[in-house]
């Protein structure tokens, strides 16, 4: 099986108290112990940066890790060594992986069941976001939203990590995409990612613009929430599906007479919860993302790569909504 050469120390982000994620910095800590039964040790190549991770750092998520802890949940890397009983992975394998936290370090030890092998040709920096942003988009659109070829998707907050992945996944599924973003630069980004139309949802007549262009949409993908949720839901056609993915601007209040009158449905997309309830949902999603990447149907390359020492800047860009597309921290 072979054990890794354990480093005396490694660089990591260590959270000693809940605070603003923009203030975090890298420190030297002891490298992890060799993997135990059913575990693997990974040399981390890249870590995706998402709101979930930032909420954990702030202490604002419903689950609070015990302090101190290393943040980071979606990652990709190379297997350094495996523990007893691990047969589907071997040293040198490239994997995408999920950790509730612990990824923002040079090495991490995880359950082998949390790792999905990647075929040759997949850039680990792109795969670093597979397990959160990309998986949420594909699973939400395909398994939860039952998106069909030729349907129209309205993507809210479309220029961010979640929105960008939703645009590309919807296009790969054969849908038409209307992207909503607040600035000219962000709308240009959405069009470059494959959106058919980009709308400024801060404009007073944004809903009328969408209605005139589409006649109504089949599915809304909403990671934003807040005040735009109700007008977005009103754009659904009969039989439409509204996907609640997040609530960056606040938790929406939607009158429940609307789903009845519009004959539409509202679905929550909780990828992490789905994985914990049924791990069998993971392989088909990661396999599809890898196949689409190799076929050129999606491009998971991050828009921006930050060094571990710049992780605070990455979170600042994310929470201040300055970032475009997916961002990755590279140890």
N, C-alpha and C positions, 0 to 999 in steps of 0.2 A: 504494500500500500504506500509506503514511503511517507514520511512526515516532512512538512516544510521546514526549511531553514528559518527558524524563528528569529525575527529581528529583535535586537535589543530594545529599539524604540521605533515608533512610526509617527507620522503626522496625522492628525485627526482634528475634527471639530468636536469639542467637548462642552456640553451645556451643563453648567453648574447651578444656574438659576434661570427661571423662566423670564425671558426678556425679549426685546425687539430683535428679530432675526438679522437685521442689518448690522448689528453690533458684534456679531460672532467673529471669532478669529481662530486660526489653526494653532495647535499646541503639540508638543511631543508627549506621547503616552507610550506605555508598554504595549508591544504587539500582542495579538491574541494567542492564547494557548493552542496547541495542535487540535485539530478537529476530533471530536469524540464519535461514538457510534452513530451512524446516520447523518453525520455532518460533513461539510466541505469547507475548506479555507480558500478564499478567493483573493487574488491580486486585483484590486479594483481599478478598472479602466475609466469609468465615468459614472457619475451619479446625476439622475434627473432632479431638477429643482421644481417643486410644486407647492401649492398653497397648503396642502396637508402637512408637509414638513415644517412650513413656517408656523402653522397653527400649533403644532407640537412644541416648537421652540418657545412660542409665546405663552404656552400653557392654556390656550384657548380651545383645544380640542376636547371632546367628551372623554377621551382617554388621556391620562397624564402619566408619562413615563416616570419611573423613579429616577431622581437625580443622583449623581450626574449621568448623562447619557449622550451618545453620539447620534445626531440626526441623520436623515437620509433613508429613503425607502425604496426607490426604484434605481437599479444599478445594472451595470454589465461589467464583466471582467473575465479573468482566466483562472481556471481551477489550479491552485497551487498544490493541494493535497486533498485526500479523501479519508474519512474515518471508516471504521469497520462497518461492513454491511452495505456500503454504497457501491452499486454495480452499474448504474446508468451514466455515471460520470467518471472521468479519469483526469489526472494531471495534464494540463495543456489544453483541455477543452474550453471553448469560448461559450459563455452563458449569459443570458439575461436573468435577473434575479429580483426577488422582493424581500424586503425586511421591514418590519414595522418601524424600526429605526436601527441605526448602526452602520449605515453605508458610507458616510462621509469620512472615510479613512483610507489609508493605503491598503489595508487588508481587513477582511471581515470573515467571521466564521458563521455559517448559516446552516439550517437544515437542508439536506440535499433535495428535499421535496420542494423547496422554495426556488430552485434553479431550473431553468429551461435551456437545454442545449441549443446553440445557434449554428446553422450551417456555415460552411466557408463562404466568404464574400460579404458577410455582414459586418459593417463597421461598429465596433463596440460603443463608440460615442453616440451613434444614432440609436443603438439598441438600449442605451441607458434609460431612455424614457418609455421603453416598450411596456413595462409592467404597470405603469400608472396612466399617463396621459393617452398613449396610443391604445392600450388595452381598454381603457374606459370608453374611448370613442368608438372603437370597433364593436365591443360588447354592447354598448348602449344602442348604437344604430342598428346593428344586425340582430342580436339576440333579444334585446328588450323592445326596440322600436320596430322591428320587422320591416326595415326599410327595403323597398322594392325598386328595381331598375325603372327609371323614368319618373320616379316621384321627385317632389321638390322639398328640400330641407332648408329651414331658416336657422342659421347658426348665430347665436348671440355672443357678444364678446369674442368675435371671430379671429382677432389678431393675436391672441395669447396662445400659450401652449395648448390648452384644451381645445380652443377654437380652431387653431391651425390643424391639429390632428383630425378634428371632426371634418373639416373641409376635405382633406385628402382621402379619408376613409369613405366619406359619402360619395366622392367622385369615383373611387375605386369600385364602389357598389353600383355605379351606374346612375346615380341621382343627379339632379340639378341642384346647385347650391346658391343660396342667397346669403351673403355674409353681412353682418351688422358690426360696424366698428366706428369709433368716435372721431378719428382724424384722417386726413388725406393720406398720410404715410401708412397708417394701419390699413386703410382700404386698398391701397396699392399692394401691400403685402398680401392681403387676402386674394386679390385677383391673381397675383403671381403664384399662389398656392393652388389655384385651380377653381376658385369661385367664379360662377357665371355672372354674378352681379354683386356689387358692394354698396351698401346703404349706410348713410350717416344716421344712426338711431338717436342722436341728440337733436335732430331736426324736428320741428313741430309736426311736419306732415310725413314722417318716416313710414308710418303704418300705411298711409295711402299710397306712398311710392311702391311699397312691397305689393299691395293689393293690385295696383294697376299693372305691375310687371308680371304677376303670377296668377292673379285671380284667386289667391289663397294657397296656402302651403299644406303639405301632407304631414310634415313632422317639424317640431321645434326642438332644437338642441340648446339647452340653456344652462350654462355654468355661471350666470351672472345674478339672476334673481332680481330682487328689489322691485322698483316701480315699473320696470319695463316688462315684467312677467305677464301681467294681465293683458296689455295691448298685444303682446306676442301671441298669447293663447287665442285671442280673438281673430287672429289671422288664419287659424286652422280651418281646413275644409271639414265637412262632415266625415267622421271616421278618422280624423287626424289624431296624432299622438304627440303629447307634450312631454319631453324628457327633462326631468329635474336633475341636473348634474352638479350644481353647486349654487352658492349664494354669496358671491364676492361683494355685491353691493347691499346685501341684506336679505332677510327671509321674506319672500313674497307673501302677500295675502290675496288669494284668488277666490272670488265669490263662487261657491260650489253649484250655483245654478247654471254657470256657464258650460261645464262639461255636459250637463243634461240638454240644455238648449242647442248646443252646437253638435251634440252627438259625437263628442271627442273623448279622449282618455288622457289621464295624467299618470306618468310612470316615474318612479325614482330609479336612478342609475347609481348603484352603490357597488362598484366593482370590488373593492376590498372586502365588503361584507359578503358578496357572492362567492368570492374565493375562499373565505374562511368557512362558509357554510357548505361549499361543494368544490373542492380543489380540481375536480375533473373539468371545470369550465376553462381552466388555464391552457392546456395544450392546444386545442383548436384555435384559440385566439392568437397565441404567440406563433403558432405554425403559419397562420394566415398572414400575419404581419411580416414574417420572414420571407414567405413566398412572394408577397406583393413587393417587398423591397428588392428582391433579386430580379423580379420581372419588370421593375421600373414603374409600377403602378403607384407607389408612394415613395417619398424621399424623406426618411427620418433624420437626416443630418441636422444637428442643432444649428439654430441661427447664431448662437453665441456660446463660446466655451470660456469658462472662468477657471482660474487656478484655485486650488483649495484655499489659499490665503485670501482669495477674493470672494469667498462664499457669501460674506455679508453684503457685498455689492450686488451679487446675483439676486439675493432675496429682496434687497431694496428696489431693484428694477422690477421685480415681479409684483411686489405689494403696492408699489407706486404706479403700476400699470404702464411702465415705460418699455417693457420688453416686448419684442416681436417674436412669435414662433416659440419653439422649444429652446430651453437653455440647459446647459450641462456643466457640472463642476468636475474637473479632471485633477485627481490627486497628483 
